Amino acid sequence: MREETLVCGEGCSRLDLFLTARTQLTRSAVKKLIEEGHVRLNGAPVKAGQPVRAGDVVDYEVPPPQPIAAHAEDIPLDIVYEDADIAVINKPQGMTVHAGNGNTEGTLVNALLFRLDRLSGINGAIRPGIVHRIDKDTSGLLVVAKNDRAHLSLSAQISEKTCRREYLALLEGNPREDAGHIVTQIGRDPSDRLKMAVLPAGKGRRAETDYFVEERFARNALVRFRLQTGRTHQIRVHAKYMGHPVVGDPVYGYKKQRFALAGQLLHACRLELTHPATGERMTFTAPLPDYFERVLETVRREI
C-alpha cells in the first residue's frame, strides 16, 4: 500500500479535482479511491465533491495492484509496435477490450495476456494494461501499458490532452461545415441506461470533439474526428448530435441501414503520444479495414 500526503494551496475547489491535478491518477481512479475509503481530509473520511481550502491536508493510499485473473487465449493480434514499456494494437471490429457483462473470453485482454510478457496492474484483474478503450465494434489503434510507470504516464497524457487520438468515420448525409468543434455534456440516456446521450447543461460530463470533412459523396461524408475528451461513445453520440450518425451504428444510427455491416464504420486511424520512458514523440497510423474500404468504393460511385 503506497501512502501519500498533500497540502492544499490557494485556488483549491473540490477534493477530487485537487487530487486529479496533483497526482498522476485519473479522475475515475481518484473517485474510486475516495469511495473505497482510501482518502482522508484533515484526518476524516470524505466525499468526492467535498470542498478543500488552502492549508487542508489530504492523505491518500493507493492499494497494490490486484492479481491478474483473466486467462490467456491464443487469439490473433495485430501488434503495430511493442517495446519494454508499451504496445500499440490495431484492434479488429467485433473484439471487446476487456471482460464485462458476462463476457470473459475472446477479449483484447485475453489476447494480450497470451502475446505480451507483462502488463500493468493499475486497473486490476479485469483490465490489466488497459489505459483507454475503444468500442467493441470500432476498429483501430489503442496503446497498452506494460508496467505501472508507463500506465501512469499514458493516463496523464490522456487527461492533459497531449495523447492525440483521431478517428475516421463514414457519416450519413453531409455536414454543413467543412470543420467544427463540438462541445456538449454527455451522460447516460435518461430513457435508456444502456445508451449515452447529450444532456442539458449541468448534467453529464463535458465532451469535446473536433471534426474535419475529408471527402464528400452524394449521400455520405468521410469525416476525421479528433478527441479532446474521452467519454463513452463520444464520437458516435456527437455524430448523432450533428444530425449525421455513423453508418452502420446499431445504437445511434439509422434503424434501416443500406449496407450489411457488423457494426459502425468508425476506425481509430491515428495515435500520437510521448513515450513514457524515452520522452520521444511517437505517431502511429492504421489503414482502414477492408470492409470500410469496400463501402467507400460504393459511395464514391454514387451520383
N, C-alpha and C positions, 0 to 999 in steps of 0.2 A: 504494500500500500504506500503510494507516494503522497506525502503531505506538504502543503504549501501555505504560506501566509502572505496576504497582500493588504496594503493600507490604501484606502481611497484618497484621491487627491481632489482638487477643485473640479467642478463640472460633472461630477458623477450624477447619474439619474437612477437607473434600475440595476438591481443586482445582476440579473442575467446578462444585460448589455455590458456591464462593467467587466465581468469575468470573460466574456467572449472577446472583448477588446484587449484585455491584459494577458490572456493566455493563448495557446495555440489550439484550444478546444473549439469545436463548432458550437453554435448556439443550441442545437438539439442535444449535443453531448453535455453541455452545461445544464440544460433543463433536466436531463436525466439524473445528473449528479445531485441536483437540488431535490428532486422528487424522492430520491433514494436516501436522503439524509446525510449526504457527504459534504454539505456546505453549511457553515455557521457564520452568522453575522454578530460580531461582538459577543461571541460565545453562545449564541442562541440559535435554534433552528429557524429556517426562513422559507419564504415562498419566492418563486422565480421573479415576480414583478415587484418585489419589495424595494422601496426606495433606499438609496445609500447616499451618505453625505461625507464631506471631507473629514478625514480622521477615523472613519469607521474601519474596523479590522475584519477582514474576510479570511476565514480558514477553510480550505477545501482539500479533499482527499480524492485521488484517482485510484480506484481499485485495480489490481493486477488484471491483465487480460485473462478472459475465460479460456479454458482449453478448447481447441477446435473439435467440434462434434460432428460436422458434416463429413461424409466419407468421399474418398477419391473415386472418380469414374474416368475411364478411358474414353473421353469424348474428343473428337477432332476440334482443334482450336487454332485460329489464325492469330499467331503472336507476331505483331508488327515490329516490336522492339523489346529487348529484355537485357537487364544487367543485374548487379547485385542489389539494387535498391528498388527498381520499378519494372513493371512490364506494361506494355501498351497492347491492348487486344482489339481486334476488329470483330465485334460480336455479330453473329448472324441473326436475322429476323427469326422470331419464334423461340429464342432462348431466354429464360428468366435469369436475372442476375444472381439472385440468392433465394434460398428457401423461404416459403411463406404460404399461408392459406392451404396447408396440407401438401404443398409441392416441395418434396425434399430430394428429388432426383432429377438429373438432366440439366441442372443449373450451371451457370458460369462458375460458381464457387466449386462445385463438384469437379468440373474440368480443370480448374486452376490447381486444386489440391493434387491432382494427378500429374500435371505438366510442370509445375514450378517447385523449386526446392524448399521454399518457405514463403510465408505470408504474414503481414502484420496482424496483431491480435487485438487492436484497439476496439474494433467493432464486435468483438466477442465470437462466440462459437458459430453463429449462423452466417455472419458476414465477414469472414477473415479476408483482409486485403482490400476490401471494397471501400473506396474513397467517395465515389459518386456512382449514380446508376443511370441506365437508360431503360426505357420501357421494353417489355418482352418483345413486342412486335416492331420496335425501332431497331434498325441495324447501325453498326458503326463503332467508332472509337471510344474507348474509356481507358483510363490509367488505373493500374493496380499497385498497391504498396506492398513491398516485400519485407519491410520492417517498420517498427513503430516510429522511428525518426522520420522516415520518408512519408509515412501516413500523416503525421502532424504537419509537415511542411506542405504537402499537397492540399490538405484540408484548409490550411491558412491561405494558400493561393486562391482557392475557390472562393473563400469568404471575402478576400480582399480584391477579387475580380481580376487577378493577374494570370489566372489559368483561363485561357480563352477557348471556348467551345463553339463550333459552328456546325450547322446542320443544313442539308438541302431537303426541300420538300416540294412535292407537286401539289398545288392547290387547285381547288375548284374555282373556276372563274378567274378574273384578272383584278388584282388590287388597283385602285385608282392611282396611287402614288408609286413612283419607282423605288422609293426607300422611305423608311419611317422608324419611329421609336415608340413602342407601346409600353405604357406604364399603367398597371391596374393592381387591384388586390385579388389574390387567388386563395380560395379555401374550398372546403367540402361543399358540394352542391346541397342546399337545404332539402331539396326534394328527392335526392338520390345520393346517399352517402358513399356509394362506390365511385362516384364521379367527382371531378373538380369543376369549379365554376368561377367566373369573375364576380366578385362580391362588391357591395356598396362600400364607400369609404369608411374606414374604422373597423372593418371586418376582414378576416383573412390575413394574408401576408403580402407585402409588396412584391410585385413581379415585373421585371423589366426585360424587354426583348427588342433588339434591333432587327430590321429586315431589309433585304435588298432584292429586287426582282432581277433575276439572271436572264430569263428568257420568257417571252410571252407567246401563247398559242391561241387558237380560236376559242377554246373553251377552258383553258387552264393556264397556269403560270408556274414556272420553276423558280422558287424563291429560296434565298440563303437567309437563314436565321442565325443571329449571334446572341447567345445567352449572356445577360448581365446578372441574372439571379438564377437559381436552380430549383424552382418549385415543381412539385409533382405534375406531370403532364403539361408543363408550361407552354411549350410551343403549340401543342395541339389545342389547348384552350385559347391561346391568343389567336391562332389561325381562325378558329370558330368566331371569336370576338370580332375579327376583321370582316366577317361575313364570307370568308373563303376557307372552309375547313380543308384539312389534308385529305387527298384522295385515298380511299381505302380504309379510312379510320372508322372502325366499327362502333366507337363510342361517341365521338364528337362530329363525325362526318355525316354525309347524306345517308338516309335509310336505304335508298336504292342506288347501288354502285354500278358504274359502267363496266368495270374491269373485275375479273375473277382474281382477287388478291387474298393473301393470307393475313394481311394487316396493312397498316398505313404506309404510304410512300414517304418515309421520313428517315434520313440517314445522317448519322454523326460523321461528317466528312473531314473535319479538321480539328486538331487539338494542339494547343500551344501551351507550354509550361516551362518552368525553371527547374532544372534537375535538383533534387533535394540535397545531393552530396557535392556535386561539382559546381553548381551555380550556373551551368550552361543553359542558355535559352534554346529549347528544342521544339520543333514543329513536326507533326505527323499528319499524313493525309491518307484517306481510304477511298478508292473509287466506288462509284455507285454499283450496287448489286445488279446482276443480270436482269432480274425481273423488273427492276426500276427502269433500266435502260430500254427494255422492250416496250414498256408503256410510253416512254418518251418518244421512241421511234413512231409509235402510233399517233400520238397527239401532234407530232411535227408534220404529219401528212394531212392533218385535218385543215380544212379551209373555212 
